[in-house]
């Protein structure tokens, strides 16, 4: 015969009650945290899978942020080039230059020259536009000073790009510097499968986010010795028109008339070129927009997968919590019937 004492019963009861309390506490935590597990040991397989997904989610989030930032920068660049082409070069400079070449408008050549010069200054200001703290058209060195400046060199006001004269002749050190700055690259990972071969980045696996203003408005001089830069061409036209007679509008010389005609044609060519550059830039902006949408969708899918592993079914969790609470309350009530001592316990 086995004698069951009250103390023994109480010890077993306390163990069961502690277990019931722990089950209730665990069910309560799942409802509050809405998580399937609170430590790696609870579910190693799920925790490992969730870690891999979170690592991918973090990488995609970083790529998405970079892509959206680049997209905003390139969109601002498109707007700037559109303004240069439509409002300034085409809408003011070309119309004023063509009007100035017409002898019927001879008396207005000096004011027209002022308009062209003002348009050139506006182009320089737009090319120095900023996105955040960086200069949009500053190339790789976009966090320094404004890239385009009018500086006095050898007693002449010339346009410079990051301290180098824009109208440099081919073959000079200045021209080589301009060529290098125009070809600068600053690659950003936008989710195109960033790849390196022999320690060198594969350019097609990343996106070049550097925008050099030299590529859009030109640099160097042509075979006639005229500047290829649109703003410089406009400045030269402005000087020619402002040298005309204030009353009659007569040309200061036959050479000025010839130069004005030639530079006006080159201004038209410059407008066509900046239109082509704007089209190409708009295509790159569209690509960034597409990449941003793709990464956004991928980020959403990854987040859903993570929640599917880590997040608990709230309805089931509440049901389990209610059942655990019911069992715990029942255990407390059972305790009332075993708290009184038996005769044998009393005799001891």
C-alpha positions as CSV (number, residue, x, y, z in Angstrom):
1,X,0.0,0.0,0.0
2,X,1.4,3.4,-1.0
3,X,0.6,6.2,1.4
4,X,0.0,9.6,-0.4
5,X,0.6,12.4,2.0
6,X,-0.7,15.9,1.6
7,X,2.9,17.3,1.4
8,X,3.6,15.0,-1.5
9,X,0.4,16.0,-3.2
10,X,1.2,19.6,-2.7
11,X,4.7,19.2,-4.2
12,X,3.2,17.6,-7.3
13,X,0.5,20.2,-7.4
14,X,3.0,23.1,-7.2
15,X,5.0,21.5,-10.1
16,X,1.9,21.2,-12.2
17,X,0.8,24.7,-11.3
18,X,4.2,26.2,-12.2
19,X,4.1,24.4,-15.6
20,X,0.5,25.7,-16.2
21,X,1.7,29.2,-15.2
22,X,4.7,29.0,-17.6
23,X,2.3,27.8,-20.4
24,X,0.0,30.8,-19.7
25,X,3.0,33.2,-19.7
26,X,4.3,31.8,-23.0
27,X,0.8,32.1,-24.6
28,X,0.5,35.7,-23.3
29,X,3.9,36.7,-24.8
30,X,2.9,35.3,-28.2
31,X,-0.3,37.3,-28.2
32,X,1.6,40.5,-27.1
33,X,4.6,40.1,-29.4
34,X,2.7,38.4,-32.3
35,X,5.9,36.4,-32.9
36,X,6.2,32.6,-33.4
37,X,9.4,32.5,-31.3
38,X,11.3,34.8,-29.0
39,X,14.7,33.1,-29.3
40,X,16.7,31.1,-31.9
41,X,16.5,27.9,-29.8
42,X,12.7,27.8,-29.9
43,X,12.7,27.2,-33.7
44,X,16.2,27.0,-35.3
45,X,14.9,26.2,-38.8
46,X,12.5,29.1,-39.0
47,X,14.9,31.5,-37.3
48,X,17.6,30.6,-39.9
49,X,15.3,31.1,-42.8
50,X,14.0,34.4,-41.4
51,X,17.6,35.6,-40.9
52,X,18.4,34.9,-44.6
53,X,15.3,36.7,-45.7
54,X,16.0,39.7,-43.4
55,X,19.5,39.9,-44.9
56,X,18.1,40.0,-48.4
57,X,15.5,42.5,-47.3
58,X,18.2,44.8,-45.8
59,X,20.2,44.7,-49.1
60,X,17.1,45.3,-51.2
61,X,16.1,48.2,-49.0
62,X,19.5,49.8,-49.4
63,X,19.3,49.3,-53.2
64,X,15.8,50.8,-53.2
65,X,16.9,53.9,-51.3
66,X,19.9,54.4,-53.6
67,X,17.7,54.0,-56.7
68,X,15.0,56.3,-55.5
69,X,17.7,59.0,-54.6
70,X,19.3,58.6,-58.1
71,X,15.9,58.7,-59.7
72,X,15.1,62.0,-58.0
73,X,18.5,63.4,-59.0
74,X,18.1,62.4,-62.6
75,X,14.6,63.7,-62.8
76,X,15.9,67.1,-61.5
77,X,18.6,66.9,-64.2
78,X,16.0,66.3,-66.9
79,X,14.0,69.2,-65.7
80,X,17.1,71.4,-65.7
81,X,18.1,70.4,-69.3
82,X,14.5,70.9,-70.5
83,X,14.6,74.4,-69.1
84,X,17.9,75.1,-70.7
85,X,16.8,73.8,-74.1
86,X,13.3,75.2,-74.3
87,X,13.2,78.3,-72.2
88,X,16.8,79.7,-72.5
89,X,18.7,78.4,-75.6
90,X,15.7,77.9,-77.9
91,X,13.2,80.4,-76.4
92,X,15.5,83.3,-75.8
93,X,19.0,83.0,-77.2
94,X,18.2,81.5,-80.7
95,X,15.2,83.8,-81.2
96,X,17.2,86.8,-80.2
97,X,20.1,85.8,-82.4
98,X,18.0,85.3,-85.4
99,X,16.2,88.6,-84.8
100,X,19.6,90.3,-84.5
101,X,20.8,89.0,-87.8
102,X,17.7,90.5,-89.5
103,X,18.6,94.1,-90.6
104,X,15.0,95.1,-89.9
105,X,15.8,94.7,-86.2
106,X,19.2,96.4,-86.4
107,X,18.4,99.1,-83.8
108,X,17.6,96.5,-81.2
109,X,20.8,94.5,-81.5
110,X,22.4,95.8,-78.3
111,X,19.2,94.9,-76.2
112,X,19.1,91.5,-78.0
113,X,22.7,91.0,-77.0
114,X,21.8,91.7,-73.4
115,X,19.0,89.0,-73.6
116,X,21.5,86.5,-75.0
117,X,24.0,87.3,-72.3
118,X,21.4,87.0,-69.6
119,X,20.3,83.6,-71.0
120,X,23.9,82.4,-70.9
121,X,24.2,83.4,-67.2
122,X,21.0,81.6,-66.4
123,X,22.3,78.4,-68.1
124,X,25.4,78.5,-65.9
125,X,23.2,79.0,-62.8
126,X,21.0,76.0,-63.8
127,X,24.0,73.9,-64.4
128,X,25.0,74.7,-60.8
129,X,21.7,73.4,-59.4
130,X,21.9,71.2,-56.3
131,X,20.1,68.1,-55.2
132,X,20.3,68.0,-51.5
133,X,23.9,69.0,-50.6
134,X,25.4,67.9,-53.9
135,X,25.7,69.6,-57.3
136,X,23.7,67.7,-59.9
137,X,26.1,68.3,-62.8
138,X,29.3,68.2,-60.7
139,X,30.4,64.8,-61.9
140,X,32.1,62.6,-59.4
141,X,33.1,65.6,-57.2
142,X,29.6,66.8,-56.6
143,X,30.0,67.8,-53.0
144,X,32.6,70.5,-53.5
145,X,32.1,74.0,-54.9
146,X,29.8,75.0,-57.7
147,X,31.3,73.3,-60.9
148,X,30.7,76.1,-63.4
149,X,32.1,79.6,-62.7
150,X,32.9,82.7,-64.7
151,X,36.5,83.5,-63.8
152,X,39.1,86.1,-65.0
153,X,42.0,84.3,-66.6
154,X,44.7,86.4,-68.3
155,X,42.5,89.5,-68.1
156,X,39.6,87.7,-69.9
157,X,36.3,86.4,-68.3
158,X,36.0,82.8,-69.2
159,X,33.8,79.9,-68.2
160,X,35.5,77.2,-66.1
161,X,34.4,73.8,-64.9
162,X,35.9,72.8,-61.6
163,X,38.7,75.4,-62.1
164,X,39.5,74.3,-65.7
165,X,38.8,76.6,-68.7
166,X,35.9,75.0,-70.7
167,X,37.1,76.4,-74.0
168,X,40.4,74.6,-74.0
169,X,42.0,73.5,-77.3
170,X,42.3,69.9,-78.0
171,X,45.8,68.5,-77.2
172,X,46.4,70.8,-74.2
173,X,46.6,69.6,-70.6
174,X,43.4,71.5,-69.8
175,X,41.5,69.7,-72.6
176,X,42.7,66.3,-71.2
177,X,41.5,67.3,-67.8
178,X,38.1,68.3,-69.2
179,X,38.0,65.0,-71.1
180,X,38.8,63.0,-67.9
181,X,36.1,64.9,-65.9
182,X,33.5,64.4,-68.6
183,X,34.2,60.6,-68.5
184,X,34.0,60.3,-64.7
185,X,32.1,57.3,-63.3
186,X,30.4,56.8,-59.9
187,X,28.7,53.4,-59.8
188,X,25.8,52.6,-57.5
189,X,24.2,49.2,-56.8
190,X,20.6,49.3,-57.9
191,X,19.9,45.6,-57.8
192,X,21.4,44.7,-61.2
193,X,23.6,41.9,-59.8
194,X,26.7,43.8,-58.7
195,X,29.6,41.8,-60.0
196,X,33.4,42.0,-59.9
197,X,35.9,40.2,-62.1
198,X,39.6,40.1,-61.0
199,X,38.9,42.8,-58.5
200,X,37.3,45.2,-61.1
201,X,33.7,46.1,-61.2
202,X,31.7,45.0,-64.2
203,X,30.1,48.3,-65.4
204,X,27.0,46.6,-66.7
205,X,26.2,45.3,-63.2
206,X,25.9,48.7,-61.6
207,X,24.5,52.2,-62.5
208,X,26.8,55.2,-63.2
209,X,25.3,58.0,-61.2
210,X,27.8,60.7,-62.1
211,X,26.5,63.5,-64.3
212,X,29.0,65.9,-65.7
213,X,27.7,69.2,-67.1
214,X,30.4,69.0,-69.8
215,X,28.6,66.2,-71.6
216,X,25.4,68.2,-71.9
217,X,26.6,71.7,-72.9
218,X,30.0,70.7,-74.5
219,X,33.6,71.6,-74.0
220,X,36.7,72.5,-76.1
221,X,36.8,74.3,-79.5
222,X,36.0,73.3,-83.0
223,X,38.0,73.6,-86.2
224,X,37.0,77.2,-86.6
225,X,38.3,78.0,-83.1
226,X,34.8,78.6,-81.8
227,X,33.8,77.2,-78.5
228,X,31.7,74.0,-78.4
229,X,30.1,75.0,-75.1
230,X,26.6,76.4,-75.5
231,X,27.0,79.1,-72.8
232,X,30.3,80.2,-74.3
233,X,28.8,80.5,-77.8
234,X,26.0,82.6,-76.4
235,X,28.4,84.9,-74.5
236,X,30.4,85.5,-77.8
237,X,27.1,86.3,-79.6
238,X,26.2,88.6,-76.8
239,X,29.5,90.5,-77.1
240,X,29.1,90.8,-80.8
241,X,25.6,92.2,-80.6
242,X,26.5,94.6,-77.8
243,X,29.4,96.0,-79.9
244,X,26.8,97.1,-82.6
245,X,26.0,100.9,-82.9
246,X,23.4,101.8,-80.2
247,X,21.4,104.0,-82.6
248,X,21.7,102.4,-86.0
249,X,22.6,98.9,-85.0
250,X,25.4,98.8,-87.5
251,X,27.9,96.0,-87.1
252,X,31.2,97.0,-85.5
253,X,33.0,95.2,-88.4
254,X,32.2,92.8,-91.2
255,X,34.0,90.2,-89.2
256,X,31.5,90.6,-86.4
257,X,28.6,90.1,-88.8
258,X,30.3,86.9,-90.2
259,X,31.0,85.6,-86.8
260,X,27.4,86.3,-85.6
261,X,26.0,84.3,-88.5
262,X,28.4,81.4,-88.0
263,X,27.8,81.3,-84.2
264,X,24.1,81.4,-84.6
265,X,24.2,78.3,-86.7
266,X,26.4,76.6,-84.1
267,X,23.9,77.6,-81.4
268,X,21.3,75.7,-83.4
269,X,23.5,72.7,-83.5
270,X,24.1,73.0,-79.8
271,X,20.4,73.0,-79.2
272,X,20.0,69.9,-81.3
273,X,22.8,68.2,-79.3
274,X,21.4,69.1,-75.9
275,X,18.0,67.7,-77.1
276,X,19.7,64.4,-77.9
277,X,21.4,64.4,-74.5
278,X,18.1,65.2,-72.8
279,X,16.5,62.2,-74.6
280,X,19.3,59.9,-73.5
281,X,19.1,61.2,-69.9
282,X,15.3,60.7,-69.9
283,X,15.8,57.1,-71.0
284,X,18.2,56.5,-68.0
285,X,15.7,58.1,-65.7
286,X,12.9,55.8,-67.0
287,X,15.3,52.8,-66.3
288,X,15.8,54.1,-62.7
289,X,12.0,54.4,-62.3
290,X,11.5,50.8,-63.5
291,X,14.3,49.6,-61.2
292,X,12.7,51.4,-58.3
293,X,9.3,49.8,-58.9
294,X,10.9,46.4,-59.2
295,X,12.9,46.8,-56.0
296,X,9.8,48.1,-54.2
297,X,7.8,45.0,-55.2
298,X,10.7,42.8,-54.2
299,X,10.9,44.5,-50.9
300,X,7.2,44.0,-50.3
301,X,7.4,40.3,-51.2
302,X,10.4,39.7,-48.9
303,X,8.6,41.4,-46.1
304,X,5.6,39.2,-46.6
305,X,7.7,36.1,-46.5
306,X,9.4,37.3,-43.3
307,X,6.0,38.0,-41.6
308,X,4.8,34.6,-42.8
309,X,7.6,32.9,-40.8
310,X,7.9,35.2,-37.8
311,X,4.4,36.5,-37.3
312,X,2.0,34.3,-35.5
313,X,-1.7,33.6,-36.5
314,X,-3.3,36.0,-34.0
315,X,-6.6,34.1,-33.9
316,X,-4.9,30.9,-33.0
317,X,-2.6,32.7,-30.5
318,X,-5.7,34.2,-28.7
319,X,-7.4,30.8,-28.7
320,X,-4.3,29.2,-27.1
321,X,-4.0,32.0,-24.6
322,X,-7.7,31.6,-23.6
323,X,-7.2,27.8,-23.2
324,X,-4.0,28.3,-21.1
325,X,-5.8,30.8,-18.9
326,X,-8.7,28.5,-18.4
327,X,-6.3,25.6,-17.4
328,X,-4.4,27.8,-15.0
329,X,-7.7,29.0,-13.4
330,X,-8.8,25.4,-13.1
331,X,-5.6,24.4,-11.5
332,X,-6.0,27.2,-8.9
333,X,-9.5,25.9,-8.0
334,X,-8.1,22.3,-7.7
335,X,-5.7,23.6,-5.1
336,X,-8.5,24.5,-2.8
337,X,-9.5,20.8,-2.4
338,X,-6.0,19.6,-1.4
339,X,-4.9,22.3,1.0
340,X,-6.4,20.6,4.2
341,X,-4.0,18.1,5.9
342,X,-4.8,14.4,6.2
343,X,-4.9,12.5,9.6
344,X,-1.6,10.8,8.9
345,X,0.0,14.2,8.1
346,X,-1.4,15.5,11.4
347,X,0.0,12.5,13.3
348,X,3.5,13.2,11.8
